[in-house]
Structures are given as structure tokens and as C-alpha cells.
Amino acid sequence: MNEVNKNDYYVLNWFDKAKEDYFKLDGEQIIFVDKALNRIKIMGMEAGQQLYGKLHNCRKLKNRKKGLRIVFKEGDSSKNIDIIDIIVIGKRKDDEVYLEAEKRLNDKI
């Protein structure tokens, strides 16, 4: 079995609804999201900006022009595999994306 080391990419674990978010995006949005996800795979929890309040253990990557946000957190890592959970992908509109992230995290508990 191959051993994974710290120099390898992070593994992305998608919340089911985050997958649905992704498939609702248009072509231009998908280009941004794919680039952002690649950045998360490479940088892990060093990518993006720290969130606060109830989402203090999460980070976000954003595209101001498109109004998109990707909210993610460190997942349950085991067997030397670093996992990042993709919680939600959406527009910031009235903090909707952050409220949805809180809801999804609470539902997972």
C-alpha cells in the first residue's frame, strides 16, 4: 500500500448538499470553483480566510466579482491522510451561504 505524506494533496470530502451546489453552477462559476478547489487540495487549511463566530473552525475562499463563496473545514484525518470537508458553495447574498454552512454543520452532528 502506498503511504501518503505531507507533501501530497489534501483529500476533499464533500457534504452531499455541497455536491448539489456544485452541479447547479454555470460554466464560469465552475471554472472559479475548480481553481479554488485545486488551491484547497494543495494548501489545505492555509487556503482562504478564517471565518468567525459559529464558523470559527471554517475558512472561505471567495470570488468577489461573481459573489461566490466556498466554505470548508478540516475533516477527520486518519491514516496519514489529510481531509478537507467542503461544506457549501454559494453566493454570499444576505449571508445566506454562511447561514447554510451553519445549518449543514449542525445537521451533521
VMD Tcl script that draws the C-alpha trace (Angstrom):
set ca {
  {0.00 0.00 0.00}
  {1.31 3.47 -0.85}
  {1.89 5.74 2.09}
  {0.62 9.32 1.87}
  {2.94 12.02 3.16}
  {2.55 15.72 3.98}
  {3.74 16.74 0.51}
  {0.75 15.08 -1.16}
  {-2.53 16.79 -1.90}
  {-5.29 17.05 0.65}
  {-8.30 14.83 0.06}
  {-11.61 16.64 -0.40}
  {-14.67 15.22 1.33}
  {-17.93 16.74 0.08}
  {-21.06 17.27 2.13}
  {-23.86 15.83 -0.05}
  {-25.54 19.21 -0.43}
  {-22.23 20.82 -1.42}
  {-22.14 18.42 -4.40}
  {-25.63 19.62 -5.30}
  {-24.40 23.23 -5.02}
  {-21.57 22.46 -7.43}
  {-23.80 20.90 -10.09}
  {-26.10 23.96 -10.03}
  {-23.27 26.31 -11.05}
  {-22.90 27.75 -14.54}
  {-19.77 27.34 -16.68}
  {-17.94 30.47 -15.49}
  {-18.71 29.71 -11.86}
  {-17.41 26.16 -12.25}
  {-14.11 27.49 -13.60}
  {-13.63 29.61 -10.45}
  {-14.74 26.80 -8.13}
  {-12.46 24.24 -9.79}
  {-9.47 26.58 -9.39}
  {-10.41 27.25 -5.77}
  {-10.82 23.53 -5.01}
  {-7.41 22.87 -6.52}
  {-5.97 25.55 -4.24}
  {-7.61 23.85 -1.23}
  {-6.17 20.47 -2.33}
  {-2.69 21.98 -2.39}
  {-2.82 24.35 0.58}
  {-5.41 22.73 2.85}
  {-6.40 24.92 5.79}
  {-3.85 27.54 4.75}
  {-6.07 28.50 1.78}
  {-8.61 31.28 2.08}
  {-9.65 33.35 5.05}
  {-10.60 32.32 8.57}
  {-14.29 32.65 9.48}
  {-15.59 33.73 12.88}
  {-18.44 33.12 15.28}
  {-20.20 29.79 14.87}
  {-17.98 29.07 11.85}
  {-14.69 29.79 13.66}
  {-13.30 26.37 12.67}
  {-14.02 27.03 8.97}
  {-12.37 29.00 6.21}
  {-13.66 30.54 2.99}
  {-12.43 31.18 -0.50}
  {-14.32 33.85 -2.37}
  {-14.71 35.44 -5.76}
  {-15.99 38.97 -5.21}
  {-16.82 39.53 -8.87}
  {-19.11 36.51 -9.00}
  {-20.20 36.77 -5.36}
  {-19.33 33.11 -4.77}
  {-18.04 31.59 -1.55}
  {-16.70 28.13 -0.76}
  {-16.84 27.28 2.94}
  {-14.64 24.43 4.13}
  {-13.13 22.97 7.29}
  {-10.58 20.42 8.36}
  {-12.11 16.95 8.20}
  {-11.46 13.86 10.25}
  {-7.98 12.89 9.14}
  {-6.74 9.37 9.66}
  {-4.03 7.03 8.42}
  {-1.81 9.98 7.45}
  {-4.44 11.28 5.03}
  {-5.35 14.95 5.46}
  {-9.01 15.57 4.69}
  {-10.78 18.86 3.99}
  {-14.61 18.97 4.16}
  {-16.36 21.08 1.51}
  {-19.48 22.32 3.30}
  {-21.19 24.76 0.95}
  {-20.68 26.58 -2.34}
  {-22.89 29.58 -2.99}
  {-23.49 33.30 -3.17}
  {-22.99 35.50 -0.14}
  {-26.34 37.23 -0.69}
  {-27.53 38.36 2.77}
  {-25.01 35.99 4.40}
  {-27.10 33.11 3.03}
  {-24.05 30.93 2.32}
  {-22.80 31.27 5.91}
  {-26.21 30.51 7.43}
  {-26.44 27.43 5.21}
  {-22.95 26.33 6.33}
  {-24.02 26.60 10.00}
  {-27.16 24.58 9.25}
  {-25.25 21.83 7.44}
  {-22.69 21.57 10.23}
  {-25.45 21.34 12.85}
  {-27.28 18.68 10.80}
  {-24.08 16.62 10.63}
  {-23.74 16.48 14.44}
}
mol new
graphics top color blue
foreach p $ca { graphics top sphere $p radius 0.5 }
foreach p [lrange $ca 0 end-1] q [lrange $ca 1 end] { graphics top cylinder $p $q radius 0.2 }
display resetview
